[in-house]
């Protein structure tokens, strides 16, 4: 049940890593080659910290592109050293490395040090000179030959100028041939969400059994939404680590604003959201907002009280803790509350197993015959108070992920919110659906609308 059974997947395609000093435009180039704004870009250096992966296809050739943080060799700053380690790991796993330089800055000491790092690694490399916005600027590339990595290739990542030429050179250097269509494995998308410093990056590193996201005691270390693919117990997963979501009033600057947008998008694209609480601090109003965001988006949800090892040492009881959380937020009675420590690994695999159960539950269908038998019994036992003329005709399941049901009645406006919750609770009690939102709609049956 431990990490020995985990296998990182998704790297069957060649890997191309973009490296270089801070603010050379690596994330802008990454977004340009990927074809969407996946990485956060800003004039402030050091925005990218973790490795960011995306799949790229060019003229039928496919490869995995990796964005890395700005390299500051020989630095003593702890965070810069961690970013350097992330980039070094990206270089070690890459089939080809793009050393991105800045035309305006020329060849810097950092560029020379990175080039030397590449030569020592034995990896194939291309020198790419960014911010060559005009054709006549291509005459200023001579000094970049001094990096000893061959012909420098000009590009403007911001405008896309000569990006096609770079992609041509890239697939040629990799020796790629057009890929044959292959069937995609069914993948369960899981997003780790929560407030800053709740332990999300430690948790995803535990799942991966290596350092994918930077971990630091300073809240807000993670900026981008970082994803990994892994295989565990015969299933394929895509796990996404997100930036900590703060209250809007506390968001500082453009970078943190876009980090929040990336995290919100990752929640909306997930099948199951793991909301990590700092168990020591307990549930906050911001945690409740994130919970509401996941439920509103129709995502499966698991509440994970992380750092439980710290409370366990004090003799805390899990059942009592869960009861207190549900007393404060009664809607969580429908969602599992698990306990883990990303630091020690205790309980993390139970989160993955529960995510699989919820993923399956979200796809379950109930026959119309079973639903109508159930609904007839519920209405007969507890007819809607104050609506004597309300008549239910039938109920059917309209969709899955999340489970969605439509009940046809003569007067939908007479169905109170309290009665909708009452029927939903009975639906859950009868058919399960723990861990996922349930959509219950009441619509007008025209044939019996006047009855």
C-alpha positions in Angstrom: 0.0 0.0 0.0 3.0 2.3 0.1 5.0 4.1 -2.5 6.6 0.9 -3.8 3.4 0.3 -5.7 3.4 3.7 -7.3 4.7 4.3 -10.8 4.9 7.7 -12.4 3.5 7.5 -15.9 3.0 9.9 -18.9 6.7 10.1 -19.8 6.6 7.7 -22.7 6.9 10.7 -25.0 10.3 12.5 -25.2 10.8 15.2 -22.6 11.9 18.7 -23.5 12.9 21.0 -20.6 13.2 24.8 -20.8 15.9 26.2 -18.5 17.6 29.5 -18.1 18.2 32.4 -15.7 15.2 34.2 -14.1 13.0 36.5 -16.3 14.4 35.2 -19.6 10.9 34.3 -20.7 10.7 30.6 -20.1 7.1 30.6 -19.0 6.1 32.8 -22.0 7.8 30.4 -24.3 6.2 27.4 -22.5 2.8 28.9 -23.0 3.5 29.7 -26.7 4.6 26.2 -27.5 1.8 24.6 -25.5 -0.8 26.9 -27.1 -2.4 28.1 -23.9 -1.7 30.1 -20.8 -0.7 27.2 -18.6 2.2 28.9 -16.8 1.9 32.2 -14.9 4.0 35.0 -16.5 5.0 38.3 -14.9 7.8 40.9 -15.2 8.8 40.0 -11.6 11.6 37.4 -11.8 11.2 34.1 -9.9 7.5 33.6 -10.5 7.9 29.9 -11.7 9.2 27.6 -8.9 7.9 24.1 -9.6 8.3 22.0 -12.7 5.3 22.4 -14.9 4.4 19.7 -17.5 2.3 19.8 -20.7 1.8 17.7 -23.8 2.7 19.3 -27.1 2.0 18.1 -30.7 3.7 19.5 -33.7 3.1 18.2 -37.3 2.0 14.9 -35.8 5.0 14.6 -33.5 4.3 14.5 -29.8 6.5 15.4 -26.8 6.2 16.5 -23.2 7.4 20.1 -22.4 8.6 21.1 -19.0 8.8 24.7 -17.6 11.3 25.3 -14.8 12.1 28.0 -12.4 14.8 30.6 -13.0 18.3 29.1 -12.4 20.6 31.0 -10.0 23.7 28.8 -9.8 25.9 29.0 -6.7 23.1 30.9 -4.8 22.9 30.7 -1.0 19.2 31.6 -0.9 17.2 28.6 0.4 14.3 29.0 -2.0 16.5 29.7 -5.0 18.5 26.6 -4.2 15.3 24.6 -4.1 14.3 26.0 -7.5 17.8 25.1 -8.8 17.3 21.5 -7.6 14.0 21.3 -9.4 15.5 22.5 -12.6 18.5 20.1 -12.3 16.0 17.3 -11.9 14.2 18.4 -15.0 17.5 18.4 -16.9 18.3 14.9 -15.6 15.0 13.5 -16.9 15.0 15.4 -20.2 15.8 14.1 -23.7 16.5 17.6 -24.9 17.1 20.9 -23.1 16.3 24.3 -24.4 18.7 26.9 -22.8 16.7 30.2 -23.1 18.7 33.4 -23.2 17.7 37.0 -23.4 19.0 39.0 -26.5 18.9 42.3 -24.6 21.0 41.0 -21.7 23.5 39.1 -23.9 25.5 36.2 -22.6 25.5 36.5 -18.8 27.5 34.6 -16.2 24.4 32.7 -15.3 24.0 31.6 -18.9 27.6 30.3 -19.0 27.1 28.4 -15.7 23.9 26.8 -17.0 25.6 25.9 -20.3 28.4 24.2 -18.3 25.8 22.4 -16.2 24.3 21.1 -19.5 27.6 19.9 -20.8 28.3 18.0 -17.6 24.9 16.4 -17.7 25.5 15.0 -21.2 22.0 16.0 -22.3 21.4 17.3 -25.9 20.8 21.1 -25.8 19.6 23.9 -28.1 20.4 27.6 -27.4 17.3 29.7 -27.9 17.6 33.5 -27.8 14.4 35.2 -26.8 13.1 38.7 -27.4 14.3 38.8 -31.0 11.2 40.8 -32.1 12.6 42.2 -35.4 14.4 40.4 -38.3 17.4 42.8 -38.2 18.0 41.8 -34.6 19.0 38.3 -35.8 22.5 39.8 -36.6 23.2 40.1 -32.9 23.4 36.4 -32.1 27.1 35.8 -32.6 28.1 36.1 -29.0 25.7 33.2 -28.1 28.0 30.8 -29.9 30.3 31.2 -27.0 28.0 29.0 -24.9 29.3 26.0 -26.9 26.0 24.4 -27.6 25.8 25.0 -31.4 23.8 27.5 -33.5 21.6 29.9 -31.4 18.0 30.0 -32.5 16.1 33.4 -32.4 12.5 33.6 -31.2 10.0 36.1 -29.8 8.0 34.1 -27.3 5.7 37.0 -26.7 4.7 37.4 -30.3 5.3 33.9 -31.6 7.8 35.0 -34.2 9.8 32.0 -35.5 8.2 29.6 -32.9 7.4 27.3 -35.8 11.0 27.2 -36.8 12.0 26.3 -33.3 9.5 23.5 -33.1 10.8 22.2 -36.4 14.3 22.2 -35.0 13.1 20.6 -31.8 11.3 17.6 -33.4 14.3 17.1 -35.7 16.8 17.1 -32.8 14.6 14.5 -31.1 14.3 12.4 -34.2 10.5 12.2 -33.8 8.2 10.5 -36.3 4.4 11.1 -36.5 2.7 9.3 -33.7 0.2 6.6 -34.4 -3.2 7.1 -32.7 -3.4 5.3 -29.3 -6.2 4.7 -26.9 -6.0 6.8 -23.8 -6.2 5.1 -20.4 -9.1 6.1 -18.2 -7.6 8.6 -15.9 -9.0 9.9 -12.6 -8.3 13.6 -12.2 -7.7 14.6 -8.6 -6.9 18.2 -7.4 -5.3 19.0 -4.1 -6.8 22.3 -2.8 -6.7 24.3 0.4 -5.3 27.3 2.1 -1.6 28.2 1.9 0.7 26.0 4.0 -1.9 23.2 4.5 0.6 20.7 3.2 -0.6 20.2 -0.4 2.9 20.1 -1.9 4.2 17.7 0.8 1.2 15.5 0.0 1.8 15.4 -3.8 5.5 14.7 -3.3 4.5 11.8 -1.1 2.2 10.4 -3.8 5.0 10.8 -6.4 7.7 9.5 -4.1 9.9 12.4 -5.3 10.0 16.2 -5.1 7.5 17.4 -7.7 6.5 20.6 -5.8 8.6 22.8 -3.7 8.0 22.6 0.1 8.8 25.6 2.3 7.5 26.9 5.6 6.7 30.2 3.9 3.0 30.1 2.7 2.5 30.6 -1.0 5.5 28.7 -2.3 3.5 27.0 -5.0 2.4 29.4 -7.7 1.3 27.3 -10.7 -1.0 24.3 -10.7 1.6 21.4 -11.0 0.4 18.0 -12.3 1.8 14.5 -12.2 0.5 11.3 -13.7 0.9 8.0 -11.8 -0.3 4.5 -11.8 -1.4 2.8 -8.5 -3.2 -0.4 -7.9 -4.0 -0.8 -11.6 -5.5 2.7 -12.1 -4.2 5.8 -13.7 -4.4 9.2 -11.9 -3.6 12.8 -12.7 -2.9 14.6 -9.5 -2.7 18.4 -9.5 -1.1 20.5 -6.7 -2.5 24.0 -6.5 -1.5 27.3 -5.0 -3.1 28.0 -1.7 -6.3 29.9 -2.0 -6.6 33.0 0.1 -9.5 35.3 0.9 -9.8 37.7 -2.0 -9.1 40.7 0.3 -5.7 39.2 1.1 -4.6 38.5 -2.4 -1.5 40.5 -3.1 -0.4 41.3 -6.6 -1.0 40.0 -10.1 1.0 36.8 -9.6 -1.0 35.6 -6.6 -4.2 36.6 -8.4 -3.4 34.4 -11.4 -2.3 31.6 -9.0 -5.7 31.7 -7.5 -7.3 31.5 -11.0 -5.2 28.5 -11.9 -6.2 26.8 -8.6 -9.9 27.5 -9.3 -9.6 26.1 -12.8 -7.9 23.0 -11.5 -10.8 22.4 -9.1 -13.3 22.9 -11.9 -11.4 20.3 -14.1 -11.1 17.7 -11.4 -13.2 14.6 -10.8 -12.4 14.6 -7.1 -11.1 17.4 -5.0 -9.0 16.7 -1.9 -9.5 19.6 0.4 -6.5 19.7 2.8 -7.1 21.2 6.1 -4.4 22.1 8.6 -5.7 19.8 11.3 -4.0 21.9 14.0 -5.7 25.2 12.9 -9.0 23.5 12.1 -11.6 24.5 9.6 -11.7 28.2 8.6 -14.1 30.3 6.7 -11.8 30.2 3.7 -11.8 26.4 3.8 -15.6 26.6 3.7 -15.4 28.8 0.6 -13.2 26.2 -1.1 -15.6 23.5 -0.1 -18.5 25.4 -1.6 -16.6 26.1 -4.8 -15.9 22.3 -5.3 -19.5 21.4 -4.6 -20.9 24.1 -6.8 -18.7 22.9 -9.6 -20.2 19.4 -9.1 -16.9 17.8 -8.1 -16.4 14.8 -5.9 -15.0 15.9 -2.5 -12.9 14.5 0.3 -12.0 16.5 3.4 -8.5 15.6 4.6 -7.4 16.7 8.0 -3.6 16.9 7.2 -0.8 17.1 9.8 -2.9 14.8 12.0 0.3 13.4 13.4 0.7 16.6 15.5 -2.7 16.2 17.1 -2.4 12.5 17.4 0.6 13.1 19.7 -1.8 15.1 22.0 -4.3 12.3 22.1 -6.9 13.8 19.7 -9.8 11.5 18.6 -10.7 11.3 15.0 -14.4 10.7 15.5 -14.7 13.6 17.8 -12.8 15.9 15.4 -15.0 14.8 12.4 -18.2 15.3 14.5 -17.0 18.9 15.4 -16.4 19.7 11.7 -19.8 18.4 10.7 -21.5 20.2 13.5 -20.0 23.4 12.2 -20.7 22.7 8.5 -23.7 20.3 8.4 -23.5 19.8 4.6 -20.3 17.9 5.1 -22.3 14.9 6.5 -22.4 13.7 2.9 -18.6 13.9 2.4 -15.9 11.7 3.9 -13.4 13.2 6.4 -10.1 11.4 6.4 -6.9 11.9 8.4 -3.4 12.0 7.1 0.2 13.2 7.4 1.9 14.1 4.2 5.1 14.3 6.2 5.1 10.7 7.4 2.9 9.2 4.7 0.3 7.9 7.1 -3.2 7.9 5.7 -2.3 9.3 2.3 -3.1 6.2 0.3 -6.5 5.9 2.0 -7.2 9.3 0.3 -6.4 7.8 -3.1 -8.5 4.7 -2.5 -11.5 6.8 -1.3 -11.1 9.0 -4.4 -11.5 5.9 -6.6 -14.7 4.9 -4.7 -16.1 8.4 -5.2 -15.1 8.4 -8.9 -17.0 5.2 -9.4 -20.0 6.5 -7.4 -20.3 9.6 -9.6 -20.9 7.3 -12.6 -23.5 5.0 -11.1 -27.0 5.0 -12.7 -30.3 4.1 -11.1 -33.0 2.6 -13.2 -36.2 4.7 -13.7 -38.3 1.8 -12.2 -36.2 1.8 -9.0 -36.4 5.6 -8.8 -40.1 5.8 -9.2 -40.7 3.1 -6.6 -38.5 5.0 -4.2 -40.1 8.3 -4.9 -43.7 7.0 -4.5 -42.8 5.7 -1.1 -41.2 9.0 0.0 -44.1 11.2 -1.2 -46.7 8.8 0.4 -44.9 8.9 3.7 -44.1 12.6 3.7 -46.1 14.7 1.2 -44.8 18.3 0.8 -46.3 20.4 3.5 -48.4 23.4 2.4 -48.7 22.2 -1.2 -51.8 20.0 -1.2 -52.2 20.3 -5.0 -48.6 19.3 -5.8 -48.5 16.0 -7.8 -45.4 14.0 -8.7 -45.6 12.1 -12.0 -42.3 10.4 -12.3 -38.5 10.8 -11.7 -35.6 9.8 -13.9 -31.8 10.1 -13.8 -30.7 12.6 -16.4 -26.9 12.3 -16.1 -23.8 11.3 -14.1 -20.7 13.0 -12.7 -22.4 14.4 -10.7 -25.5 12.2 -10.5 -28.4 14.3 -11.8 -32.1 13.5 -11.4 -35.2 15.2 -12.8 -38.6 14.9 -11.1 -41.6 15.9 -13.2 -44.5 17.6 -11.2 -47.5 19.7 -12.0 -46.3 22.9 -10.2 -42.5 23.1 -9.8 -42.7 26.4 -8.0 -44.6 24.8 -5.1 -41.6 22.6 -4.3 -39.8 24.3 -1.4 -36.0 24.2 -0.9 -36.6 22.3 2.4 -38.5 19.6 0.5 -35.8 19.4 -2.2 -33.2 18.8 0.6 -35.5 16.2 2.2 -35.8 14.3 -1.1 -32.1 14.5 -1.8 -31.3 13.2 1.7 -33.6 10.2 1.0 -32.0 9.7 -2.4 -28.6 9.5 -0.8 -29.8 7.2 2.0 -31.4 4.8 -0.5 -28.7 4.8 -3.3 -25.5 6.0 -1.7 -23.7 8.9 -3.6 -21.5 9.7 -0.6 -18.7 12.1 -1.5 -20.3 13.7 -4.6 -22.9 16.4 -5.1 -26.3 15.3 -6.2 -28.4 17.5 -8.6 -32.1 17.2 -8.1 -34.3 19.2 -10.5 -38.1 19.6 -10.4 -39.7 20.3 -13.8 -43.2 20.9 -15.1 -45.0 18.0 -16.7 -47.2 19.7 -19.3 -49.7 16.9 -19.6 -50.7 17.2 -16.0 -49.9 20.8 -15.3 -53.4 21.8 -14.6 -54.2 18.9 -12.4 
